[in-house]
Amino acid sequence: MKIRYAVWVEVPQKIGLISKVKTPHLSILWPFFLNTGVTEKKILEKVRNISFESFEVRLSKLSVWEQKNKKILVVEVEPKEKFQKIFGEVLLALRSDIVFDKSVFSEGLLPSFLPHITIDYDFKREISTLQNQELNETFPAEKVGLFREEEKGKWIKCE
């Protein structure tokens, strides 16, 4: 069985709406597999070499995305341009060593990068039920990390 990986910015567990998420994270790269002959250690080293000046992340708005006949509740975050830059650096550093897991996306196509925190992978309600949810929280983005999926939906940080 192939092991899936992801690159995330860690999110503090204490943030209101996010406190229900098992492994709160801000996605930087879609889930991926390592190419043949590439080691976790090599990828971890490359990820550790990606640095940026710490900045404040602001929760922006709630959105619902449809994927594989499921509704996914996410919180979009700002500043988008800083995350776009980090995304570009991570993609450039890893692109020859990884292959994306497109099976999780409708039609097997990678979506455009939009910085977000996933809240619920199987959202059953209408988003209007959350319109009064406070989103004025911030937290620091300090570094990216490499995460490995140990079992379906359970991710751990690679050290």
N, C-alpha and C positions, 0 to 999 in steps of 0.2 A: 504494500500500500504506500502510495506517495504521501509525503508529509507536506501540508500546506503551510505557507508563511505569509506574514503581512508586515508592513512598516507602518507604525502608528506614532502619534504624539500621545503620551499618557494624559489622562484626564483625572482630576481629583474625584474620588468617590463621593465626596460630601455635597456636590452640586445637586440641588433639588430634584428635578425631573430625572437626572442621570443616575441617581442613587439606586434605581431599580435594575440597572444594567450589570450583568455579571462581570464583564471586563470592560469598563468604560475606556473608550479610546476615540481618537480623532484620526480617521483613515487618511493615510498619505498615499499608499499604493493599494491597488486591488489585490486580493489574495493571489499567491503565486506558488509555483513549484521550482525547485532548483534544477538546472540543466545537469545532464549526466557529467559526473566528475567534479562538480562544484560542491564544496562543503559548506555546512552551516557556519563554520569558523570563518571562512573567506567572506561570506556575505555579512556576517556580524562585524568583521573588521571594517568593511566598506561603509556600513551603516554608521558605525562609531566615528568614522572620519568625516561625516557630514555634520557641519556645525553652522549655527546661525545665532545671531544676537537674540536673546530672550525678548519676548513681546507679550502683550496682553491679548488673550483671545476673548472675544465677545460672542455670546450666544445671540444669534440674529433672528431666526424665525423657524417655526415648525413647518415641516413639509411632509407629505406622504408620497412615496414613490411606489410604483407598481413594478414588481419583478417576479416572473414565474408564477403568475396568478396569486400573488400575495401582496398585501399592502405593507410597506416598511415605513415606520415613523422615524424621522430624523430631525435633528436640530442643525440648521445651517449655521456656520460661524463666520466671523469677520476677524481680521482683515483678509479677504480672499486673495489679494495680490501677494501677500507674504507666503501663504500656503501654496500658491501656484509656483513660486520660486523654489520652495522646498521640494515640491513634487518634481519639478524639472531636474533638480540636482540629484534626487534619489533615483529617478528614472535613468538619468545619464550614467550614474555610478553602477547600477545593477543590470541594465538592459541586456548585456551579452551573457549574463549568468542565470537568467530566470526565464520562465514561461508563465504567463498569466493563466489562472484558472477561469476560463470563460464560461464554464458549465453553470456557474451560479447566476449568469445573466440571461435575460430573455434574448432569444435568437442568437446566443453565443457571441454577442458583440460587447466590447468594452464601452461603458458609458463615458461621457466627458467627465473630467475631474471636477468635482465640486466638494470643497471641504465641508465635512459634516461629522456629527456624532450620531450613531444609530442608537435609537431608544428601544424600538420594538420591531423584531423581524417578522411578526405576524399580527399586525395591527388590525383589530376587528371593528373598531368604532369609527365614527366620523370625526374628522379633524376639528369640526366646529365644537365638539365636546371639550376641547382643550384651549379654546380661544382666550380664556382668562389666565392661562398659565404664565407666570412671571418668567421672562427671559432676560432679565437685566443683570445676570451674573457674568463674572469674568474669572479667568484663571491664567496663570503664566504658561506659555509654550517655551520650553527650555531645550528640549532635545528630542530626536526621534529614536525609536527603539525597534528592534526586530522581535517579532512574536511568532511562536510556533503553535499550531493547533494540535493539542494532545489527543483530543477526541472531539467529535462533532460539537462545535460551539464552545469548546473549552480551550482557551488560549493561555499560554504562559510566556513570560518574557525570557528571551534567550540571553544568557549571561556569558 
